Amino acid sequence: MIAIYPGSFDPLTDGHLNIIQRAARFFHELIVAVGYNPRKRTMFSVEDRVRIIRAATAHIPNVRVESFTGELLVNYARRRGAQVIVKGLRNVDDFRNEFQQYNMNSRLAPGLETLFFLADSEELFVSSSLVREMIVQNSRDYTLFVPVEIETLLAEESGSSEKAGRS
């Protein structure tokens, strides 16, 4: 059985990684689908997000990472042969948003199931937007909430911008 875990993953957090690891145990293949919305301003490019997630999940053999844009999730899932959409829930607000999407998706694609994973207690209050804010404010505390691949990417970018500034 194939499942899709969609999201912007901007940036990937330890909470996202936890859901990926747990969901991968239940499916033959788990596709982490990095969405691109041209109306949404992101910190990391789609290519960087895909590269980070691939590196962070390299130890999980049944995880594949792709990007998708310009189509509804249900259509993307059909093209990939997926039977399940995986979603993570941290709180009641997440539930409200995801429940609305679930209802729309179930009407558009009746055979496509949605499976909700509850966040582990350590991840309940972590969101990508809070992590982005910490990064923008140069708070090193963001490292408590993200895989090491994010730190590596930011260090690379910092090094290249410092080099560019000295030229």
N, C-alpha and C positions, 0 to 999 in steps of 0.2 A: 504494500500500500504506500502511496506517495502522499506526503503532506507538504503544505506551503506555510512558511512563517513569514508574513509580509511586514514591512515597516520601513521607516526612513533610516533608522539606526544612525542618527546624527547627533552624537557619536554612539557607537556600540557601548553598552554599559555591561557591568557584571550581571545585572538583572536579565538583560537580553541573552547573554551567554548562558546563564542558568536555565532559561526556558529552552534554548537550543539543545543543551545537553540532556535535559529531561525529556523533551519531545522526541529526540533522535532515538531514544530507547524503544519507542512504540511503533516506529515506521521503518519500512524497508529503505525509504529515501526521504530525507527532509530537505526541501529546497528553501533556503533563506533568500527571500525575494526583496532586494533593496529597491524601494520605490523612488521614483524621481518625479517631483512635481515642480514644473518651471515657475509656478506662482509662489513657491515657498523658498525663502532664503535659507541656505544651509551653510554650515561651517566647513564641511568636508565635501569634496566632489564625490560623485557616484563611484568613480573609479577607485578613489581612496577608500571609501566605505566598503566596497566589495573586497579590495585587497586586504583591509584590516580584518574583516570577518573571515576571509579565507585563511589568513594566518592564525587567527584565534581559534578556529575550528579544525585546523589541519589534523588534529589527533582524533577526530570523529569521522570514521571512514564513510558513513552513509549521509553526510551533509554535503550539499552542493550549494554554492552561492552564485546568484545571478542578479542582474538588475532588470527592471521592467518599467516601461513608461508608455503613455499614450493608449492604454487600454484598461478596461475594468479588471479588477482582480479576478472575478469569476471567469472571464474570458481567458486570462493568463493561466488560471488553474486548469481550465479545460484543455488548453494547448499543451500543458505539461502532463496531462493525465492524472492530475491530483484529485483525490477524493475527500481531502480534509484541509481546512484552513486552521492553523494554530494561532491562538492569540494569548497574550499575557494580560493578567489583570492585577493591578496593585490596590485599587480602591473602588469606591462606589462610582466615582466620576468615570473611571475607565470602563466600568460595567455598563453605564448608561450609553456611552459612545459606542462600545463594541456591540451591545445588544441591538442598537439601531442598525449598525452595519450588518449584523447577523440577519436581521429581519429582511433587509434589502437583498442580501446575497441569497438567502433561502428562497426568495420569490423569483430571483433571476436564474438561479441554478439549484433546483430542488434536490438533486442528488449530492450536492456538495455540503458536507457537514462542517461545522465549526466546533473546535475543541478548545476550551478555555483552561489555561494553566494559571493557578494562583501564584503570585510572586512569593518567594521565600521572605520570611519576616525581616531579614537584614536589608532587603531590597525594596521594601514597601514605599519608602519616601524618596527613592532615587528616580530621577527622570533625566532624559537626555537634555531637556531645556535647562535644568538646574546645573548639570555638568558643563554645558556650553557656557553658561554664565560664569562659572568658576574659572574656566579656561580663559575667557575674555578678560577677567579680572586678575589674571596671572596668579591665581591661587593654586599652589601645588597640592592642595587637599583633594583636587579632582581625582588624583591617582588612587584614592581609596575606593573609587566607584567604577573604574574602567579597567579593561585588560591592558597588559603591558604594551600591546601593539599600538594603542593610542598614544602612549607616552613616546614611543619610538618615532611615530609619524610626526608628532609635534616637535620633537628634538631635531629631526631631519629638516623640517620646515624652518625652525628657528635658526639652525646652522646655515641654511641656504640664504635666508633673509639677512643674516648678519654679514655673510660674505658679499651679498649684493650691495649692502649698505656701505661697505668699505671700498667698493670699486670706484 
